[in-house]
Amino acid sequence: MIEEWDLASTNLGRASARSYEVAVLPTAAIEPHNRHLPYGQDMLHTTHVAREACRRAWAELPRVVCLPPLPFGVDCNLLDFPLAIHVSQRTLDAAVTDIAASLVHHGIRKLVLVNGHGGNSFTALLRQLQNDLPIHVFVCNWWTAGSDEYARIFAKPDDHAGEMETSVALALFPDLVEIERAGSGEAAPFRFEALRKGWVHTSRRFARLNDHCAVGDPRAATADKGRRYLELVIGRIAAFLVELGRSPIDESFPQGRA
């Protein structure tokens, strides 16, 4: 089915008759998620969130386009596990920069990165693009878009391949979930109190946490929890896309007027 909000399925005949205001780019990773979830977990759920948000936004504002995803992410700290695929942040930034430049060429000046991998960090890139190109770039780590309601849905915090991610997988692609293979998700804690309390940060080499590349207990996961959380975050992202698309780029954008 041709969807005009989906760049991969629309065509020149249709795109030539449209004026797109907002582009959405899913960014993800290919990496192990405990023993029971697919390597494509981040790419699969992020692509779904981005596409569904665009589909809903299009119904109110038919000027949104969803780009195909960038599947690979920054995974150097997971390379001890088989077939984790790593691209450097420099490589990822270069790809996003070239995509942004292409969008500017086509008259699109608003880009939203729907990110599905915690290892991808775009803060410095956003500052650079703001300076280098006439485009406004926004990043949404979709799994945090409903963080204020998280505890109403899930029993325990999720860091990597735990209750939330497993619930989302059960909702979206249950045929790829082998819950009977899941490890406990118990991970070795940091030895330093400052790191445990979160006011000092460092990178974690996942092979030093446990042998199954997980932080978080998946056993309380259900498809219903996954559907509830997806509905929450997709609704919020779709509403943002509509609001962003309707807002003119003026001298104070994206700040409010004094």
KOLSE-750689 format. One line per field, with one value per residue (C-alpha): x, y, z; residue in one letter; residue number from 1. Coordinates in nm, 3 decimals, decimal comma. Layout:
! KOLSE-750689
px	c(X_...)
py	c(Y_...)
pz	c(Z_...)
segu	c(A_...)
fimar	c(NUM_...)
//
This chain:
! KOLSE-750689
px	c(0,000_0,134_0,159_0,247_0,399_0,641_0,935_1,009_0,663_0,561_0,674_0,788_0,443_0,297_0,594_0,612_0,260_0,333_0,505_0,666_0,735_0,882_1,105_1,139_1,447_1,452_1,798_1,867_2,121_2,180_2,289_2,211_1,924_1,949_1,908_1,540_1,501_1,611_1,926_1,700_1,500_1,601_1,553_1,218_1,052_1,198_1,084_0,736_0,717_0,839_0,613_0,301_0,364_0,398_0,084_-0,117_0,035_-0,041_-0,413_-0,400_-0,116_-0,032_0,315_0,517_0,749_0,910_1,254_1,391_1,582_1,954_1,981_2,331_2,443_2,726_2,789_3,162_3,084_2,890_3,144_3,237_2,907_2,874_2,759_2,702_2,750_2,925_2,951_3,125_2,936_3,146_3,011_2,654_2,687_2,824_2,525_2,275_2,458_2,439_2,072_2,000_2,181_1,970_1,653_1,760_1,818_1,457_1,320_1,265_1,396_1,265_1,411_1,317_1,543_1,339_1,621_1,591_1,939_2,098_2,447_2,362_2,436_2,348_2,389_2,708_2,579_2,263_2,473_2,693_2,405_2,230_2,540_2,617_2,281_1,947_1,765_1,627_1,702_1,525_1,597_1,342_1,466_1,129_1,158_1,177_0,881_0,651_0,889_0,648_0,390_0,639_0,573_0,198_0,261_0,576_0,677_1,051_1,290_1,422_1,773_1,841_1,625_1,415_1,043_0,967_1,161_1,029_0,673_0,714_0,853_0,561_0,322_0,493_0,671_0,589_0,710_1,065_1,055_1,185_1,115_1,220_1,579_1,588_1,853_1,768_1,907_2,091_2,401_2,715_2,686_2,947_3,195_3,182_2,895_2,911_2,844_2,571_2,394_2,432_2,618_2,924_2,885_3,097_3,051_2,972_3,138_2,838_3,039_3,144_2,781_2,675_2,702_2,373_2,393_2,099_2,021_1,664_1,432_1,204_0,984_0,696_0,665_0,329_0,204_-0,065_0,197_0,382_0,071_-0,013_0,333_0,350_0,013_0,134_0,463_0,337_0,048_0,286_0,533_0,255_0,117_0,464_0,505_0,176_0,266_0,612_0,475_0,226_0,478_0,638_1,012_1,055_1,334_1,272_1,195_1,185_1,175_0,846_0,780_0,862)
py	c(0,000_0,343_0,577_0,934_0,991_0,701_0,791_0,426_0,359_0,688_0,785_1,081_1,144_1,183_1,352_1,617_1,726_1,753_2,011_1,837_2,035_1,778_1,476_1,195_0,972_0,657_0,576_0,245_-0,034_-0,400_-0,570_-0,857_-0,812_-1,082_-1,434_-1,404_-1,089_-1,035_-0,850_-0,618_-0,516_-0,148_-0,115_-0,295_-0,107_0,231_0,198_0,106_0,403_0,649_0,517_0,500_0,851_0,979_0,796_0,956_1,300_1,282_1,250_1,600_1,754_1,586_1,742_1,484_1,227_0,925_0,831_0,474_0,394_0,406_0,053_0,054_0,242_0,300_-0,043_-0,062_-0,155_-0,465_-0,606_-0,888_-1,050_-1,226_-1,017_-0,691_-0,434_-0,109_0,216_0,512_0,822_1,008_0,784_0,817_1,195_1,210_1,015_1,237_1,549_1,437_1,347_1,686_1,863_1,670_1,774_2,139_2,108_1,990_2,271_2,076_2,264_2,051_1,708_1,482_1,192_0,921_0,739_0,388_0,319_0,466_0,447_0,700_1,051_1,342_1,639_1,775_1,715_1,916_2,213_2,182_2,147_2,446_2,645_2,492_2,433_2,617_2,325_2,262_1,912_1,756_1,424_1,206_0,898_0,732_0,501_0,802_0,985_0,824_0,817_1,012_0,730_0,443_0,323_0,302_0,037_-0,151_-0,319_-0,254_-0,013_-0,128_-0,057_-0,308_-0,605_-0,602_-0,571_-0,274_-0,386_-0,740_-0,610_-0,398_-0,699_-0,916_-0,649_-0,596_-0,918_-1,200_-1,461_-1,331_-1,358_-1,675_-1,587_-1,931_-1,844_-1,521_-1,458_-1,284_-0,946_-0,914_-0,704_-0,638_-0,295_-0,021_-0,030_0,349_0,518_0,823_0,601_0,407_0,731_0,873_1,198_1,056_0,871_0,635_0,383_0,023_-0,273_-0,503_-0,826_-0,718_-0,687_-1,047_-1,314_-1,239_-0,868_-0,750_-0,511_-0,558_-0,843_-0,943_-1,187_-0,947_-0,848_-0,876_-0,775_-0,560_-0,353_-0,310_-0,192_0,056_0,210_0,222_0,396_0,654_0,741_0,723_0,955_1,207_1,196_1,228_1,533_1,689_1,632_1,809_2,099_2,125_2,114_2,392_2,624_2,879_2,922_3,282_3,478_3,317_2,957_2,721_2,952_3,107_3,472_3,703)
pz	c(0,000_-0,093_0,206_0,119_0,463_0,400_0,175_0,101_-0,043_-0,204_-0,552_-0,757_-0,896_-0,549_-0,380_-0,652_-0,563_-0,189_0,029_0,326_0,642_0,884_0,820_1,073_1,082_1,300_1,442_1,610_1,668_1,593_1,916_2,154_2,399_2,663_2,523_2,432_2,220_1,858_1,759_1,560_1,869_1,860_1,485_1,488_1,771_1,677_1,317_1,436_1,673_1,409_1,134_1,350_1,485_1,129_1,017_1,297_1,243_0,872_0,947_1,103_0,905_0,572_0,556_0,749_0,589_0,756_0,622_0,621_0,942_1,008_1,154_1,305_1,615_1,860_2,012_2,088_2,450_2,337_2,093_2,333_2,233_1,895_1,597_1,778_1,499_1,585_1,392_1,550_1,659_1,403_1,126_1,252_1,277_0,921_0,789_0,972_0,851_0,488_0,525_0,684_0,398_0,146_0,326_0,322_-0,052_-0,086_0,129_0,453_0,755_1,043_1,119_1,411_1,504_1,673_1,849_1,987_2,122_2,433_2,285_2,015_2,143_1,918_2,156_2,002_1,649_1,714_1,821_1,514_1,269_1,425_1,334_0,993_0,820_0,796_0,957_1,305_1,435_1,732_1,906_2,082_2,267_2,230_2,533_2,764_2,606_2,863_3,160_3,381_3,342_3,340_3,696_3,629_3,364_3,460_3,784_3,764_3,592_3,255_3,136_2,860_2,755_3,071_3,137_2,913_2,606_2,639_2,674_2,360_2,175_2,288_2,159_1,822_1,722_1,967_1,719_1,773_2,153_2,321_2,682_2,805_2,704_2,906_3,165_3,491_3,388_3,719_3,659_3,860_4,026_4,008_4,294_4,341_4,522_4,293_3,993_4,171_4,269_3,920_3,978_3,804_3,474_3,269_2,991_3,079_2,911_2,900_2,922_3,273_3,385_3,314_3,045_2,866_2,776_2,984_3,266_3,386_3,476_3,185_3,376_3,445_3,080_2,901_2,558_2,721_2,904_2,578_2,395_2,671_2,668_2,289_2,275_2,525_2,355_1,997_2,083_2,236_1,947_1,689_1,870_1,873_1,498_1,432_1,659_1,504_1,152_1,220_1,382_1,146_1,149_1,258_1,423_1,765_1,658_1,847_2,149_2,254_2,210_2,501)
segu	c(M_I_E_E_W_D_L_A_S_T_N_L_G_R_A_S_A_R_S_Y_E_V_A_V_L_P_T_A_A_I_E_P_H_N_R_H_L_P_Y_G_Q_D_M_L_H_T_T_H_V_A_R_E_A_C_R_R_A_W_A_E_L_P_R_V_V_C_L_P_P_L_P_F_G_V_D_C_N_L_L_D_F_P_L_A_I_H_V_S_Q_R_T_L_D_A_A_V_T_D_I_A_A_S_L_V_H_H_G_I_R_K_L_V_L_V_N_G_H_G_G_N_S_F_T_A_L_L_R_Q_L_Q_N_D_L_P_I_H_V_F_V_C_N_W_W_T_A_G_S_D_E_Y_A_R_I_F_A_K_P_D_D_H_A_G_E_M_E_T_S_V_A_L_A_L_F_P_D_L_V_E_I_E_R_A_G_S_G_E_A_A_P_F_R_F_E_A_L_R_K_G_W_V_H_T_S_R_R_F_A_R_L_N_D_H_C_A_V_G_D_P_R_A_A_T_A_D_K_G_R_R_Y_L_E_L_V_I_G_R_I_A_A_F_L_V_E_L_G_R_S_P_I_D_E_S_F_P_Q_G_R_A)
fimar	c(1_2_3_4_5_6_7_8_9_10_11_12_13_14_15_16_17_18_19_20_21_22_23_24_25_26_27_28_29_30_31_32_33_34_35_36_37_38_39_40_41_42_43_44_45_46_47_48_49_50_51_52_53_54_55_56_57_58_59_60_61_62_63_64_65_66_67_68_69_70_71_72_73_74_75_76_77_78_79_80_81_82_83_84_85_86_87_88_89_90_91_92_93_94_95_96_97_98_99_100_101_102_103_104_105_106_107_108_109_110_111_112_113_114_115_116_117_118_119_120_121_122_123_124_125_126_127_128_129_130_131_132_133_134_135_136_137_138_139_140_141_142_143_144_145_146_147_148_149_150_151_152_153_154_155_156_157_158_159_160_161_162_163_164_165_166_167_168_169_170_171_172_173_174_175_176_177_178_179_180_181_182_183_184_185_186_187_188_189_190_191_192_193_194_195_196_197_198_199_200_201_202_203_204_205_206_207_208_209_210_211_212_213_214_215_216_217_218_219_220_221_222_223_224_225_226_227_228_229_230_231_232_233_234_235_236_237_238_239_240_241_242_243_244_245_246_247_248_249_250_251_252_253_254_255_256_257_258)
//
